[in-house]
Structures are given as C-alpha cells and as structure tokens.
Amino acid sequence: MRGGEKVLEALCDIFPEADIFTHACDLSAISQKLKRHRIQTTFIGRLPYASKMYKRYLPLMPMALEQLDLSSYDLVISSESGPAKGIIPTSPALHLCYCHSPMRYIWNMYNRYYDSSGAFTRLMMPPMAHYLRTWDVATANRVDDFIANSSTVAQRIRSYYRRDAAVIHPPVDTIAFQPVPAADLQDHYLMVGELVSYKRPDLAVEAFNQMKAKLVVIGGGEMLDQLKRLAGPTVTILGAQPFDVLKYHYARCRGLIFPGEEDFGIVPVEAMASGRPVIAFGRGGATETVVNNMTGTFFQSQTCEALIDAVERMEGQDFNPADAVSRAAEFRRDVFVDRFRNYVAQATGLRLAASA
C-alpha cells in the first residue's frame, strides 16, 4: 500500500463498481477497500513467487498485458509507472493513462539502475531495455489521453512519447497528520522513504555524519544494511515502522530531508501537513509542492556540501508551521477525486460528442 495503491483507492471511490486488473496481487497486503473489487491477475500472477518477485518477470509483462480481455469495458484507466498502458482496449473504449512516470529503469534512470546492478543483470539490461523502449513508445498510441502526476512527469511523457498530458497531482491523506506545539519539537531531522539508491539516503547519512547532527531514517529497502554500517553515532536507522511511529517523528522533527529526485513525492507533503519544513533536492516533484523559503528550502547538487549548506540556511529562516499545513492542504485527497472525476466526465463527453 504505497503511493500507486493510494491512487487506486481513490479511483475505486470514483468508480465503486470497477474491476481491477494487475499482474500479481498479495491479498494480505492490500486494503479492504481494494479487496471489495473484483481483482483479476495476468498469467504472471500464477508464476512462482509472483507477488513478491514480480519485477523479475518484467520481460513477460508486455505479452501478459496484451492477453487481457477488456472487450466488455467502455472506460479503461491504466495507472502506471511500468508497462500497464500497454493493454489493448477495444474500440471505441476510452483509455486514460494516469502516469506516475514512464518506466524509470529504461528511460531517465537507466544508467543509475545499470550501474547499481549485478553482472548478470548488466549483461541482460541493454537488449531488454532496447526491446522495452520500442514497445513502450509504440503502446503510447493505445492511450487516448495521458494524465501525469506532476509537471515533471508530463515533461517526460512529452520527451519520450511526444504526447501532451494534463497534470493532476496524486491524493495525499493530509488530514492524517497534525502539527504539535513548539514545546514538543525534538532536535533531530528526519528522512522517510524506501531505501534505494535513486532516493539517495546515503547522501543524507553522510552529510549528518559530517555535521555530527541528529538524523532519524525511517524506511526499508535494499540499502538498509548498508546504511546501518554507514551511520555514525548521531544517525539512527529505524528501518520500516508502523504509521504511528512515522506520524510521531513527522510532527516532532526539526525538518524533513529529501535528497532524491522523485516523480511527485508524497513524503514532503506529509511532512508539511505535520507542520514541518522540507529540505529537498531542487529537481523533480518536490519543486512543485515545497515553496522555497516558506515551507522549505532547496539544494541544487546532490553533494554533502550542498545539503549541509541547505540545512544551515533552513536553521536561519523564520518558519511558520501554518504555512506548511496550508500548502499541504492543496494536495488533499478530495481535491484529487474532484479533479479526476471532472476530467473523466469531460473526456467521456467529448468522446460521445465525436461519435454522435
């Protein structure tokens, strides 16, 4: 239940009778709201360990998607940061793609994924990525309208697919977070997220090691053990934590450290909803949510020096928690639902008018 699944929940509220198609599904891990819908998996869901190791089956996903029978549907919404848009809708069905990002591992982050992979994966990646890029561009023509989760992603869609995209920011459950009185604030900074290389948790740990300042890191992922070894005495690596622990640290930290480049980035919005400032790398979705010198500040290069400078600048600024809370409220769940419902109504109306 991460950002993509939260979007799916909101879509299920808009379309309570909708069916869900996916490659694989771990029913024990999804919400009751999703379980109420009919969920159908592709043949990948029947392969060994599919619910945990579905990424290994990426080369089979185009074939699996194209075998789905969607002939009984008038409206198909693909929600993807992978190849989901490659389904074959039946004419005259309307196909809308809510795109979290074109596949990062074959487009904008290909080199980073390649450099961090093992020898066998590096051997297989070039031919596989070439095949997937060709298929990915071709299947963009199967989409009637693209909706991007940020202007950053809309630019990628334009660059890779030569298609325009409307921008509807994803839903954030901002009402689940509240500020605390200033007397309850603590002296540590916070980093939250999956501990993978492109999110640059190592940069945050190294910078706070150098400053000898307190940092708490919450999240699981492939870099967890590496970061525990890297962490100095002022850095605490908590790993994955329940929501109550996350909420506690959001509200009481000095600020959130956000050192990676994200497509949108729900974490900074959650931090602002908790009344805390954000120190973010100045690229990607964070530049669309954080207001520089009001709800946070940016650093322009992913170096310890730049991050340390940003922390020091943030310490010297006057920060009003109410400004952060107000900014976060612009990304409320109900805002997404209203905008998406209106977009679908307009697109459906245009399709009906065109066929009249």
N, C-alpha and C positions, 0 to 999 in steps of 0.2 A: 504494500500500500504506500507507494511513493507518489511523486507529482503526477505522473501519467495516469495512475489509477484514480487519483482525486479528480482529475478532469473527467474520467469515465463516469465516476459517481455523479458529477454534475450533469453530464449528458443523459444519464439514466433518469434524473429528476425531470429533465425537459421531455424525455421520451420514455415514459414509465412502462410501455409495452414493448420496448425494443429488445431484439435479440443481440447477443454478444458473440462475436467470432474472434478467436485468438489461437495462437499456435499451441500454447500449453497453459495450464492453469493449476495452481495449488489451492484447492478449495479451503484448506486450513489457514491460508494466509490472507484471504480477501475478506472484505466487509460483508455484513449481512445484506446491505443494500444491493451489492453486485450479485450475491447468491440468489436473490429473488428473481433474477432474469434467467432466461434460457441461455446457457453458455455452451457453445459448440467449438471444439478444437479441430485443428487440421490434423493430418496424419502424424505430424511431428509430436503431438501430444501422446501418441501411443508408442513412441520410441523410448529406449531405456533412459531413465533419469531426466526426462524432458523438462519436468517442472523446475529442476534445479540447474540443469546444464543446457538450457535451450540455446544459448549463444553458440554452442558447438555445432548446432545444426543450421547455422546461417546459410551455407551454400544450398540447402534444400528449401529454404523459405520461399523463393520465387515460385517454384513448382507447387509447393503446398498452397500458397495463396491463390494461384490460378485454378486450382481444383475446387475451390469453394463454389457452391451453387447458390447464387444470390438472385435467382430469377424471380423470386416472389416479392422482391422489395422495390419500393418506389424511391426510397431515400437511403443512401449508404453514406455513413460518416466514418472515415478512417482516421484514427488517432495514432500518430506515429512519430518515432524518432528512428525507425528502421524501415523495413520494406512494406509496411501494411497497405500503402496506397496502391500496391501492385495487384490488388484484386481486379476481377473483370466484372464490372457491373453490367447488367442487362439494359440495353437501350429500351425505353427512354428514361431509365432511372437517373436520379440526380446524385452525383458523387461529390461530396465535400470532403476535403482533407484538412484536418486540424493538425498542423505540422509543428512538433516540438523542435525539430531540426532535421534537415536531410542527414542521412547516416553519417555520423561524425567520423567513424573509423574508415570510411572510404573517401571522404571529402576533406573538410577543413582540419581534421585532426589525424589524418592518415599517417603522417610522418611520426607523430608522437606515439601513436599506437604501435607503429612498426618498430621504433627504437626501443620500446619497453617490452617487446615480445621475445619469446624464446626462439631458438634457432629454427625449429621446425615450422613455427608459425611465420617467421620471417621468410622462409623458403616458399610458403604457400600464399602469402598475402598478395604479392604483386599480380599473379594471374587471376586470383579470386577477386581482388578489388577491381581489376580491369573489367571482368565479366559483370560484376555487380553495378559498376558505374554505367555501363552501357544499358543494362536492364533498367536501372533506376531512372535514367533520363528518358528512356522510351516510355516507361509507365507513367511519367508525369502527364502524358497526353490522355490518360484514362481518368484524370481528375477534371471535373467541371470548374470548381473554384477552390483555391487554396486559402486557408486561414492560418496565419502564423501566430505563435505565442508571444512574439516580440518583434520589434523593428529589426533587430539583429538577425533573426531567423528569416524575416521577409527579404532581407538583402541576400542571404544565402540562396533562397529559393529563386530569386532573380538571377543570381550569378550562375547557378548550376542547371536550373530548368528553363530559364528565360521566361518565367511566369511571374505575374504580379500576385500579391497576396494581401488580403485585409489583415489587420492586426487586432486580435482580441487577447488580452493578457489572461493567463490562466487563473483559476479561482484560488484564493488563499483564505483559510479559515481564521481571519484576523480576530474574530471575537473570542477565540480560544486563548488569547494572550492578553495580559494586562500589565501595566507598569506597577512598580512598588514604590513606597515612599523613599525619598533620598537616603534616609537613615538606614534602610535595609540593603543598600548597594554594597557590593564587595569589591575587592581590589584586583580581581582577575579579568582578563579578556577571554573571549570565547571564540572557538571555531567549531562549526557544525557541518556535517556532510559526510557523504561516502568517501572513504579514504582511498582514493585512486589518484593516479599521477596527474591527470589533467586539472584536478582541483587544487593542486599544489599545497597540500598540507605540510609537506616538508619545508616549504618556504616559511610558513608561519612558525613552525617549531624552531627552525634555525635562527630566525630573527629574534624570537623571545629568549632563546638560549643566549644570544649575544647581549641582549638588553638586561638579562637576569631579571626579567619581569614575569609575572604570573600569567599563564595561559592554560585554559582547560579545553581539551579537544574531545568532542563527542561524535561518535560515528564508528561504523565498522567498515571493513573492506580489506582489499589485498595488501594495503600498506600498513595495517595495524601493527604487526610485529616490528616492522622496520622503524616506525615512528617511536615505538616504545624504546627501542635501542638508541634512537637519536635524541630523545628527550633528555634535557638537563634537569637539575633539581627544581627549577621553577615551573616546569611544564608537566601537567597532569593529563595523561591519556586515559580517558574513561571507557573508550570503546562504545559500542551501541548501548543506548539507555532507553528506559521507558519514557513515555511522554511527560509524566510528572517531573522527572529529573531534568529533562530538556527545558521544560517551561520554567522551572526554578532558576536555572542558570541563565536563560534568556533575560529574565527580568532583573537579575542581580549583577550581571557582568558590567564592566566599565564600557565595553563595546564589543561588537562582533568583528572578527577578522575574516575577510572573504577574499582569499588570494588567487582564486581561479577565474577563468573566463567561462561563464555559463550562458546557456541559450536565453533563459529568463532569470531563474534563481529565486526560489520561494523563500529560502533561508533569510536573506536580507529583509524581506517584507515581514516575516515573523519576528525578527529582531526589532524592527521599527514598531510593530504592533505592541511589543513589550516595552516600548518607550526607551530603547537603547540605540545609540548611534552605530553606524556601519563604516568600517574602513575597508574599502574594496579596490580591487584591481580595476582600472578605468577602461575596461573594454567589456563588451557583451551586455547581457540583460541588466546587470546592476546599474549601468548608466541610465537606464530607463525607469528605475524605481527609486534609487537613492538621490536625494537632492544635495548637490555638493555645497559644503559649508553651512548646511542647515540640518539635514538629517544624517550627515556623514561626510566623509572625505575620500578622495581617490588617490591612488598612486599609479604611476604611468609605466613602470617597468617591473617585471617580476624578479626583483632582487631584494636581498635583505636590507640594503641601504635605503631603497625607496620605501619599503614597508616601515622600517624604523622611523624614517622621516615623517611618514603619514601619521603614525601613532603619536609622535611628539607634537605634530600640528594639531591633531584632534584634542590632545590634552590641553592645549592653549585656547581652544574655542569655547564660546558660550553655547551651550546646547540646551534646548528646550524639549523635554520628552513629549510634550503635547504636539509639537510639530511632527515628530516621527509617527506618533499614533494617527494623526490626521492624514499624513501621507499614505500610511499603510492601508487606511480605510478605503482608499481609491481602488484597491485590488480585492475588495470583498467578493465573496462567493456569489452573492445575489447580483452584483454588477456583471460578472461573467455570464450568469444564467440569462439575464435580461438581454445583454448584447448578442449572445449566441442565438437565443430564440428569435430575436428580431432579424438577425442575418439570415437564418434559415427561412423565415417567413418571406423575406424579400426575394431570396434566391428561388424559392418554390413558386412564388407569384410570377416571377419573370419567366420561369420555365413553362408554366401553364399558359401565360400570355403568348409565348412564342409558338406553342403547339395549337393555339386556338385557330 
